[in-house]
């Protein structure tokens, strides 16, 4: 019985099972109704070009989802809310990442992107051919998650939930596959060498033709698995590239090893020398380089892999009951903002939130780089993935899914690793023309040796040497591996970068401009000093009285006084009254107490002592609040936004690196100059609006300065965007962090010098890698053309150049 081939999935099937349909006057045959439906859908969407472009290596395609509903529950956890751009009208959009199973070639990517893009409500759809990961953005008011998944399934592909862990498993799987292929090649090549040595000895000393033929056949049989199993990734990549008329690095490897193998078979029949050992060793040595590269990437990604495994799968949800709290173990994916969660000592905090009950200390070292435990109490923020060390706490969830700090760290590092520095884009353009040029040089080399009277054997070996020695693997590795190591190192130290190009920009920084409030200073008022006026009055007693009143005010200055009192027991207050813009008053232990500014004190008949000291303190930018009772001043509270403890240390390091410093603030000139001086910053600009800060950055850069702006507030966003490098403090506003090129997860300024040193070292290493890759080819290719390099030596040299790039890139990890 004759067989037919399905016009959609290419699967052969018996003619009696054929489903036939006339489409635009042409008969199409299908193996099942599913394939016919998929074909009709693609045709109706005007996407018939798919069938012209596709290059499947085998028949068949997943069709089992065509008529089956898809369970969307596993996908819902990865859906996140995003805001559309101005071009999209700024409307709320949903976004998710999924994996599309069944992708065979670039045409499959093209088809999925087109079918999604033509779905009503879809604003963005991109599929990564290498990982099969798709990112889809859509308007939930127009279409839904279930429809998008059905659209993918309707054309014969299987949507699956995306998981970072799955990506790391794929990385490990790749390393294991390379190890097995290399092990096979190395074992067979070592056996092959025994026979090759015997053959070489026979060529020089004489050998029986029958024995020679047997040895050559054994050598060929040992080489076949090396070429067609161990070398299959190179062959597959070459075939894929040739189908679209593209040459890549694997093309040179395949042609080099393949030509040596085919030429050796030819030599068996003509009685010449065979070079099976050359073909096998080319594959073996290059697989060794690839395996070292893969394991280096795995080690560099280890920190991020650990981050993806930090979130527990279950959490203890707390709800109110008639007789107390009700506890329920629920999946973390089911939690939403506003839910309350209990975390016991030793457990991981599942999501970001705010503590509402209990006290403890938390280990956030993997997330922020902070080695010491962080105290947590009611009102403290907690980060998902950190470990609760000692006490039981209950916290209210504020962020879930992709909005958590942990997810943003992972996403930022992934994004940074896919964005390349400008220097890499130059190298990529060189590679684009390098491979065709090498093929021309190879052909010219063979012809040159033949025309000058050399043997065909020596001419072909010289050509093979050129192919192998020129493989630009080291050039392709020069930047990506360095960026990979840098981004993972930076994240482990508490710095998130948003693109590989940041490395180049940071390495050239000549000036750093700091915002004041929240960057150089803590960004919140604290009690700096308490001046006691009355005799016989104790400081602690006065602080308790003031805190008892201020806890009722809700003012930020009052919060500073209350916080300074710590856990001291507060007193009962009667007749509390707040006077806006002036102060507060109330009765404590039978006495009417007044707290406020000078005007409030004068109004209440509280005489103030000599004003020299307090006036001087106010002149330094402090806020002075007085406390007293009728007829008597008791104390003055000096409130200030104090500089960070590490600020002067960080600025000192930056100055030692030859970087000039400046500070810009919207505060008055006296306060700005005082804070700048205390922080060790020589230049300052006061009363600067957001626009003025941006203009300051622009003017400095127009003068040739490479400026880094460090800030934390919404008013810093324009300057962060304008600067060559914008750095946001990790506790800053979302707008500031979105405008920045880098984020300090832990608000510690001493990270900055280390970050700049690391970026500078990384950029130097990238330039070293690219220089070596070019220098290696400039020196080695002429030697190969002249016939001075045997293909085996060429393969070893090429693998060594890649190994140099790998080891050189790993030196980035030594930076402190």
Secondary structure, 3 states (H helix, E strand, C coil): CCEEECCCCCCEEEHHHCEEEEECCEEEEECCHHHHHHHHHHHHCCCCHHHHHCCCCCCCCCCCCCCCCCCCHHHHCCCEEEECCHHHCCCEEEEEEEEEECCCCHHHHHHHHHHHHCCCCEEEEEECCCCCEEEEEECCCCCCHHHHHHHHHHCCCEEEECCHHHHHHHHHHHHHHHHHHHHHHHHHHHHHHHHHHHHHHHHHHCCCHHHHHHHHHHHHHHHHHHHHHHCHHHHHHHHHHHHCCCCCHHHHHHHHHHHHHHHHHHHHHHCCCCCHHHHHHHHHHHHHHHHHHHHHHHHHCHHHHHHHCCCCCEEEEEEEECCEEEEEEEEHHHCCCCCEEEECCCCECCCEEEEEECCEEEECHHHHCCCCCEEECCCCEECCCCEECCCCEEEEEEECHHHCHHHHHHHHHHHHHHCCCHHHHHHHHHHHHHHHHHHHHHHHHHHHHHHCCCCHHHHHHHHHHHHHHCCCHHHHHHHHHHHHHHHHHHHHCCEEECCCHHHHHHHCCCEEEEEHHHHHECCCCEEEEEEECCCCCCHHHHHHHHHHHHCCCCCHHHHHHHHHCCCCCCCCEEEEEEECCCEEEEEECCEEEEEECHHHHHHCCCCCCCCHHHHHHHHCCCEEEEEEECCEEEEEEEEECCECCCHHHHHHHHHHCCCEEEEECCCCHHHHHHHHHHCCCCEEECCCCHHHHHHHHHHHHHCCCCEEEEECCHHHHHHHHHCCEEEEECCCCHHHHHHCCEEECCCCCHHHHHHHHHHHHHHHHHHHHHHHHHHHHHHHHHHHHCCCCCHHHHHHHHHHHHHHHHHHHHHHHHCC
